[in-house]
Each structure stands twice: as structure tokens, then as C-alpha cells.
Amino acid sequence: MARGSAHMFSGARLRQARSETAAGALSAEELAERVGASKAQILAYENGQRVPDPPRIRQLADALGIHPLVLANQSGRRSWQLADLRRANGLRASDLCSNLGLKPHSYRRLETSGLTADGRYGLSQRLAVALGVSMRALERHVSNAPAVRQRLDSIRCPLTALIEGHLEPGRTSGPEATDPAVKEIAACYTRSVTTVARLLSQEVLTVREMRRRQAILAATAFYGPTAEEQQRARRRMEGEEARINQLISSLPRRLDSFFRAQLAPASWETLSQLHLAGTNERALTMIAPAVAQDSTLGPLIRPLARRTTGPGLGLYDISREGQRHYLSFKHWYDALYPWVDDNLRHFRQQTAVSEPPELPWLRQCFAQSQTILFSFDGILCRLFADNVRSVSSHLVQAASSLQLDADAGGSADPVALLRSVVDSGSPEQVRQLDSLLTTYETAAARRAEPLPGAAQLLGALSRGPWRLAVVTDHATAAVQTFLTHLHPDNGGTPQLGVFGRPHDPRLMKPHPHAIFLATNRLGGDRSRTLLIGESLADALAARAAGVQFIGVAAQQSHARRLKEAGAVNVVETLTTLLAAVSRIKSAHRDEQSSFTPGLQ
């Protein structure tokens, strides 16, 4: 039995899987016959007296029609190393060598130290597919290896010193391939010094731009016309400093992950085309053959259900993993494969479609705005997703124990339930129920995934001239919890003010209290403030506050209700808004480049 197998396999899960097969319960004797074992061996596995070796785990899973990881002991899974994950999948090292096209010593090095040879592209993606996990989970298992931790710890100081040395005043160059420190770092990652020098130079450029923004904020922080503007500039300056520190401290880990997941130039071009294509079916059809032939894209793509371009050829678009990879590493790929940009410009020209009719007025709406406010649940994420009724049920029980009459008119909305008890209890009783709801909201926010386009839209706006904030009837702590993990691999969390549920639930939307509070704190004219929301309460609050409103509604019936509430501008998804913001920023860059000789 291999090291560590005992704590990875769960006999109880095997017994449960045997009793719950799609064709009905299997006896231990029947399962034994299917895998070429004895009944006594199966019972010994289930009772924890014996642990099956990897091939037998795979046989058991195949016989039961399940993935091998279903049979794993889940309690210690987060601490597994890559070797543990492989064994739990019922695989020997030789199986993965064959799958990945690696020699045994190359795979052993990957498993023990996380290192891959230069020129081995897309290993993380193919390994994640082979082991049935996400790339994030795979990276966690790889980084659990002691050798990986030791390498990252040892490289952190010289890498930080190299970056900070090139950020000193008066220095304009980046790290060179001839620098001894670059050679040392390249050797640690088993990469060419040219590759490492290009990536580190790009990182220096990124941090220099952040420092430049910091200097501009510092001028306002010390010499701004009002104390409020000075304070706001100081907060943004501190936020920028935190992002810079996070970017530098995370550099060893990000480089480590990038080298395992690095795509070949052609694969990166295909992924970039998928990102640019969006929902443009003409573009997706053009990309389909390249996607179908590229085994290194793995979890970075997803098939579009029931959409085919011809016999056996399906359409694909970029997955959430793919978007994360694209946004996290685009600046590095640009440094390594600069010629891909020329190809992508040609691709845009080939696949250009007429501009959607709503884009002109959306661009004008954003261009005229100083402050942009977001609702939270339904815009940035689905907070409770599938357990909203469970949360509401617990709140009703808690309200009953507090002798509060909770009646939200049949709604399963927990916030509506809180609002419904305001007039039936004392402020202390309402506060206790509010506190319980906050606990549920904060726990849900730790698991909540951003809705499509949300992270990208916030990222694009945070790099522009707009003041940003969230105005919501959910707890401030929940929103802040969600925002802290919104951009873990992309330079930190965007700086947003958060104006959450007021102490008095009667001031929740459609009351304009939160909008008034946000505009007063952030400054600016309300006529140049924009609220992006999805509910009738959002639309009514915007109308009462005298701010512009853009409704987001995927269903026509929902869009109709928003328009009946006074919403003039309604779009289907946040990606439409992202397209409008991108057009504004692209036009701004074009204007700058026309007045900047030699700008590339």
C-alpha cells in the first residue's frame, strides 16, 4: 500500500456508493465479482481493515459508475499533495506519464517539486482534467508539497529585492537577462533567463503605473480643495499601496502557477479569440476547429450546449477558469508573445458585427457619470443561490421565538422577511433578527461566485475615473467579505465604498437613503450618478434619489416590470455594460496614442 493511502480512502463512502447505484443496491458479493475480488476483500475495504491500491480504486469506481474521488475521505482533502490526489483517483504515476506525455523522472519532479520543463505547455490544464478537479484545487494540492513551499520561501526575498530595486526613483529600465539575480530566479523555476526577464520587466511596469497613480492621489490627499476629498484620496492611496504589496508578495506563487499552466502561442491566441468573441456566433464558428484540436485548453473552455457548426464539430466559449487565466496572465503573455496582438486585431476586423443599438446611449451614460453605484444580490452575485428558502425558514423560526410576526407576503426573500417585522417588535428584537440574517449573509458571501461579467466590469471601472460603491439592503460585512475574494489572482480587490443595510430597516430600498448616503460620502452631483440594479426597489430608489438607472433583466417579463417602474434603460446582462465601458476606454486610448509619438 502506497504512503498516505489509508487516510485518503473511505470505506464508509464505498459502502454508501454500493447501496446507491443507479441500478439499485449491489451486494458485496456482486461488487466483488465485478472487480475480480472476493467478498471478504470488499467487506475489509468497507470496514477500514484494508485499503485498496490505486488500480483497485479505479475498478471499484468504474463498477459503481462513479468518479474515483467519490470514494475518497473528504475530511483531510485540502491538505493532500499531488501524489495523494493521484492515488485517490485510482491512478499510478505511470498512468499520468502516459496521459501527459512525460517521462517518469519528469513526472516525479512535477509531483514532488511542482517544476516543469521549459516548453511543456498547458500541463496544469491537462492534469486538472485527468484528475477531475478545478485548476484552483490542483494548484492547492501542488503547493502543499514541502519542496514547493521551500522554493517559494527561498525565492521571495531575492525576487522582492529585484523588483523593488527597479522601482527606485530615477530607474526606468527593467530586469535584464544578464542580471545575476535574474539568472538565479530563472534557475529556481527551470526557465530561460530571457523569459523570466521579460515577465519581471512587465511586472515592474505594472507596479510603476500603480505608483504613478499613488503619486497623483497623494497630491489630492495633501492639497485637495476639501477635507472630504483629501480623506477620500488617502483611502484610495492606502488601497493602492495594499494592492502593490499584495502584487509583489504574491509574485513567487503567481510565477510558479503560470509556468505550469503556460499556453503555447497558438493556444493563447485561441483563448484570446474566445475572450474577444463573447456571444458572436460568427466568431465562435471561426474558432471552433482550433479549439477542437487543442488538448491543452482543457478547463479553460466549455461547450455551448446543443450548438454545432457541422457534423461532429461543436461550438465552445471561454469558461470561468479561462476568464480567470486570461485576466490574470494577459500582461505576461503580451510580453512573451507580442505578435499575437497583431493577429487578434485582424481577427477583430474579420468578425466585426454591427454595434448593438443600446451601446451608444450606454456609452453616453457612463461617459457622463462621475459616480457609479451597484446593487449587490442579483447584480454582483446570487447571494443565497439554492438555499434561500432554507435561510428564510430559519429566519421565520427565529422571528417566532422572538415573538415577531414575520410575513413577507409569501416571499422567500430573507431581507423582505426582516422588513416585515419592523412594526411588530421592539428595536432590540429587530436588531437580534438583523444580526442573525447578517451571519447567514456573511457565510453565504464566502461561497458566492461573481455573476458573469461582474468581476470584469468592476475591474474595468476601477481603472477608470469613476467613483464606485455598492448600495444594498444586505449587510455591509457580507458585501465586504464577497469583495475580498473577487479578484484573488488579478492584483487585488477593486476599491468600492460599501453602504449596506441601515440600522432602521424602514430606510431600506425603495427608500433612497443608501443612495443619498453614498453620494454624500463620495461627493459629486447626483445628476451625474448612475445606479445599476435589477429589482423594482432599485428602480424606485433611483427615481426617488434623482439618479440615473440601468436595469439588468435577462427575462422579458422582468424587463417589462422594470420599465413599468420607470426604468428607461434595461439590458440583459452585465457583459453589455462591459462592452460599453470597453469602447469608452478604447476610444480614450486611441486619443492618447494619437498625441503620443512612438506609443506602442
N, C-alpha and C positions, 0 to 999 in steps of 0.2 A: 504493500500500500504506500502511495506517494505521501511525502510530507504534507501535512495540513489537510489531508482528505477528510479526516474524521470530523472536523468542525464545519466542513462545507456541505456534507450530505445530511439530509433529514429523512430518517426512516418514517417519521410520522407523516411527512408530506407524500412519501411513496405510498403508504397505506391509504391516505385520503385520495390520491390520484387513482389508485386501483379500484376504489369503491365508487368513483365518479366518472368513469369513462363514458364516452358518447354512446356506446352500445350497451351500457349497463354495467353493473359491478362485475369485476373479474375476481375469481378465486385466486389464492396464492398459487395453487397448482396450475391453473390456466396461464397465469403470467409466467410462471417458471417454464412451462412448455414453450411459450413464445420466444423466450430469450435463451433457451438451451441451458437452463439451470435447474436445480432441484427445488422442491417446495421448501425444504429446510433452509436453503440459502436465502430465498425471498423473505421468509419469516425472520431470519437472522438480520437481514438488511433493515427490516421494518422495526425490529426491537433494539436496534443500535448495537448488536453484538458483532456485526461485521459491516465493513464499508466497501461498496463496490468500486472496482477500479474504473478509470475513465471510459474504456470501451463498453463496460457493462452498464454504466450510467446512460450512455447513448442508446444502448439496446433497450433498456427499460423505458426510456422516454419515447423511443420510436414505437415500441409495443403499446404504449398507453396513448399515443397520439398527442403528446405534449412536448414543449420545449424542455431540454435538459435542466435549464435553470429553475423550472418549477419544482424540481426535486431538491433544490439547494436549501440549506439552512440560512434563512434571511437575516438572522439576528446579528451576525458579525460581518455582513457582506461589505459594508463601507470600508472595512479595514483590509479587505483582500488585496493581494498583489495580482499582477497579471497572470502569474502561474496558477494562482488559486482560481481565478476566473476561467482559465482554460480547462482545468480539471473538472470544475463544476459543469462545464459544457460537454463533458464526456470526450474530451479531445486530448491526444498526446501531442507533444511538441512536433513530432514528425508529421502529424496531420496538418498543422498550421504551416509548416515549412512547405509542404506541397501546395497548399491553398495560396500562399503568398509568394511562392517562387523564391524562397530564401534557403540558403544553406543552413545546416544545423547550428554552426557556430554563430552565424548572423542572427538567427532567431534567438539563441540563448542570450546574446548580448542585448537584444531588444527587451527580452523578458526580465533580465537582471538589472540592466542599467538604463533602459529606455533609449539607447542610442541606435541610430540607423545610419546606413552608409549614404554618402552623398550620391544623388542620382536615383535613389529609391523613392519614388513619388507615391503619395496617397496611401501610405501604409496604415495610418490611423483609420481612414475610412474603410478600407478593406477588412481590417482587423475587427472593427466595430460590427460590421455586417456578419463576419464569420462567427463572432461570439454573441451576437444577438443583444447588444447593448448600444446606448447612445454614445456619441463621441465624448460627451462630457463625462459619462460614467467610465468610459475606457481610460480617459486621461487621469481620472482619480485613482484607478487601480494601478496604472503605470507609476504615478507619482508616489504611491505607497511603498515602493521598493527603497530600501535603505540607501542603495548606491545612487539613486536619482536624487534623494534628499541631500545626500552629502555633496553631490556635484553642484547642485543649485546653491547650497550654502557656501561652498568654497568659491564659487564664481561671482557671488553677489557683490562682494567688496570691490574687486578689480573692475567689474563691469560698471558699477555705480561711479567709481572714481574716474573711469574713462569718459563716461557721459558728462559728468559734472565738470570735468576739466575742459571739455569743449564748449561748455556753456559760460565760461568765464568772460567778462566784458572784454571786447576787442577781438575775440576769436570769431572767425567767420567760416573756417573750414570744418570738415567732418573728419572722423577717424579714417586713417589711411591703411591700406593693406600692408604697408611696410612697418607699421607701428608694432613693437614687440607685444604690447597688451592685446592688440587685435589678434596676433598670431596665437597667443596663449588661449584666448577665448575661443578662437576657431578650433584649436586642438581639442578643447573640452567638449565641443559639440560635434566633432568629426566633420567639420565643414570647411570649404575653401576660405582662405582669408579674404578673397575678393567678395564672396557672398556676404560674409559677416561684416566687412567694412561697409558695404552698400546698405545693409539693414540698419547698422548703428548710425550711419550718416543720416538716414531717413528719420530715425528716432530723435537725433539731435535737432533736426529741422523742425520736427513736430513740437518738441519742448521749447525751442526758441520762439516759435509763434505763440505758444501759451504764455511765455514770459513777456512777450511784447504786449499781449492783451492785459496781462497783470499790470504792466507799467502804465498803460492807459487808465486802468481802473484806479491805480494809486494816485494819479493826478486828480481824479474826481474825489477820491477819498479824503485828500488833504485840502483841495481848493474848490470843491463843489459849491454851487450857489446856496444850497440849504443844508442844514444838519441832517435832514432825512436822506437826501441824495448822497451825502458823504457816508452815512451809515450803510446805505444800500450798497454803495461801491465797495466798502470794506468787507461786507459779507460776500460779495461776488469775488473779491480779491482773495479772501481766505478759501473760498470754494475752489478757485483756480489753483491755489497753492496745494490744496489737498489732492486735486486731480494730478498735478505734476508729480507729487511724491508717490502717489499710487502707481502712476505710469512707470516711474523709474524703479520702484521696488518690485513691481511685477514683471519687469523685463526678463530676468532669467527664466521664469516659468513660461512666459509667452514665447520666447525663442525656442525653448525646449518643445513646446506643443507644436509650434509652426514647423519645425524641421521634421517631425513625424508625420504631419498632415500635409506638407507642402505638395502642391499640384504641379504637374508639368505645364509648360507654357500653353499647349493646346487645350489641356483640361481647364486651366484658369480662364482662358478665353471663352470656353463653352459656358462655364459657370457665370462669368460676367455677362454673357449674352442672355442667359436665363434671367439674371437680375434685371437687365435692361428691358427684356421683353415684356415683363409683367403679365398682363392678360391679352397681349397682342397675339392672336392665334396665327396670323401670318408669320410672325417672327418665330413662334414656338414650332411651327411646322418646318421652318428652315433649319432649326437647330436639332430637330428630332434625330436624324441619322447619327450625328456626332455624339449625342447623349447616349443613344442606344449602344454604341460601340465602346464607350468609356467606362471600364470597370472601376476606375479609381474615384469616381464621383460618389458612389455608394450612398450614404445617408444624406448627402448634400442635395439630392433631388427627390422628387416624389411624383408618381404617375398621376396624371389627370384622369379621374375615373371615367370610363366609357368614352374616352376621346382618342380616336385613332386617325392617322393620316393616310393609311393604306394597309394592305394585308400584313398583319403582324407588327406594324410599327405604331407605337403609342406616342402620345404627347406627354411631356414632362414639364414641370416647373420647379423652381428653386424651393427647397424645404426650409423650415425654420433653422435647422442645423446649417444649411447652406447660406442663409442670410447672415447668420452669426459669423461664419467663416469669412464671408465676403467683407462684412463691415469691419471685422477685427483685423484682417490682414491685407486689405486692399493697398494701403500705403506701402507695405513691404513688397507686394507683387509689382506695384508700379516701379519700384526701384530696381527689381530684378529683371522684369520683362517689359521694358519701356515701349517696345514695338507693338505690344498688344493694343495700346491705346489707339494707334492708327487704324488697326483692323476693326476696333469697336466703332470708331467714327464712320467707317464705311458701312458697317452693319446697321448703324442707326439710319443712315441715308437709305439703305435698301429696304428697311422695314418701317419707314416713317408712315404714319397714318395721320389723317386729318385730326386736328385738335378737337377734343370733346367740347361741346358747346358751353359747358359750365366753367371751363378753365379760365377764360378771360375775366369773368366777374369775380372768380375766386382769387385770381392773382391780384386784382384791384383791391379786393377786400383785405388780403394780407398786406399788400404794399401800403395801404392807408392806415394800418393798425400800429399802435405802439405797444399795447398790452394784449396778450392772448391768454385767455382763461380756458381751462379744460374741466369738464365734468370728470368723474372718476369711473365708477362702475358702469359698464356698458360702452365706455369710450376707450379707456386705457386697458381695462381687463374685465373679465367676468368674475367678480369677487367670490361669490359662493358657488358658482358653476352648478354642480349637480346636487349640492346638499343644502340648497336654500330652504327647502321645506323642513328639513331636519332642524336647522337653526331656528326657523320661525316657530316650530313646535316647542323647542326648548324655551324660547322667549315667552311663549304663551303660558307655559307651566310656571316659569319664574314670576311672571306678572300675577298669575293666580295666587302664588304663595305670598306675594307682596300685597295681596288684596287690591290689585289693579284690574280694571276692566279693559282687556285688550281686544279691540275689534277694528281690524283694518279693512272691513268691508269685503272679506273673502280673499284679500290679497295675501300672497306668501312673502311679500317684501318685508324683511325684518325692520327696515327703517320706518316703513308705514306703520308697523305694529308699535314701535316706540312713540311715534307721533300720536297714535290713537289713545295712549294712556295719559296724556298731559293733563286733561281736565278731570281725571278720576282719582288722582293721587297727589300726595304732597311733593314738593321739590326733592326731598330726600329719597322718597320711593322711586321717583322718576330717575334720579341720579344713579340709584343702585341698578336699575334695569339698563340704563345707558352704559354703565360700567361693564355689565355682563356682555352686552352687544359689542362693546369695544374689544373685549377679549376674543370673541368669535371672529370679529373682523380682522384683527391683527394676526391671528393664527391663519386665517384664510389668505391674507396678503402674502404670507411667506411662501405659499404654494402657487399663488396666482401667476399665470403666464400672460404677458402682454398680448393684446389683440393684434391681428395682422396690421402692420403699418404704424402701430403706436410708438414703438421704440425709435423707428426711423424718423417719424415726423418730429418727435421731441428732440432727437439728436440734431436734425436739420435746423429747427427753430432755435435751439440753444446756441448754435454757432452763428446766429444772425443778430440783428439789432433789437429783437423783441424782448419785452419783459414777460416772463412766463409764470403761471401759477395754476394750482388746482383748487377749484371751489366745489365742495361736495358736502353731502349730508352724512357721509361716512366719517369715522373717527380719524382725526389728524394722524394718530400713531399708525393706523393701518396704511394710510397713503404713504407715509414716510418709510414704512417697512417695505412696501412694494417698490418704491423708487430706489432703495439701496441695492436691490439686485437686478435693476432694469438693464444696466449696461456693465455687467461684471468684466467683460473682455474688451471693452471699447473705450478705454480712457476715463472710466469713472461715471458717476451718476450726473445727469443733467441737473442744473440748479433751478429748482422750481420752488416758489413760495407755496405753502400748503395752508388752506383755510378750510378746516374741517367742520364737523358738526358743532353748532353753537351749544352753550350750556342750556339755553332755553330752546327746546325742540320746536316751539312755535315760530322761531326765526329760521327754520329750515326752508329750502325752496318749496314752493314758488316765491317765498319771501325773498327780496333782493339783498338781504343782509350780507351774505357771504361775498356777493359781487361788490357791494359798497365797501366792505372791509378790505377786499383785495385791491381795488382801485385806489383807495385812500392810502394804503401802505406802499403800493408800488409806484404811485404817482401817475401822472398822465391824464389826458382828457378822456372822459367816459365815451364821448362820441368816437374816439379812436381806440376803443376797447372791443375785443371780439371774444365771445363765448362759444366754445364748441361743445355741444351736448347731444343727448339722444332722447331725453324724456320730455314730456309735456311740462313738467315742473321746470326744467332747464329753459324751455322756450318762454314760459310765462315770467320767470325770474329775469331773464334778459330783457324782455319787453318792459317790465316794471322798472328796471335799473337804467333803461335808455342806452343799452349797449347793443352792438351788432351780434347776430346769432347765426351760426351754421349748424343745422341739424344733421345727424348721421342716422340713416334708417335704411336697412337692407331690404325691408319689405315695403311694398307699395301702400299697404293699409296703414303702416306706422308712419310713412312719409306723409300720407294724407292727413292723419291726425295732427302731425306737427304743423302742417301748413294751415290747418283749421285754427290752430292756436296762435297763428300769426307769424310762423317761420317762413320767410321768403326764400332762403337758401337751404336746400336739403340735398345731400349727396348720399351715395350708397355706402361708401367705405372711406376710411382714412387715407387709403392709397391715392384717392383722387386729390385730397388736400396736399399730400406729399408731392404729387406731380406739379401742383400749382406753385408750391414753395420752391421746388427744384428749378422751375422755369424762371422764377424771380432771381434766384441766386446765380443761375447760369447767365442770365442777361447782365447781372451786375459784374460777373467775372469778365464777360466779353467787353463791357465798357472799360473796365480797369486795364485789360490787356491791350486795348486799342490806344491807350495813352502811356503804356509802359514798354519802351523799346527793349527787345530781347527777352520779354517774358515768355517762358515756355510752359 
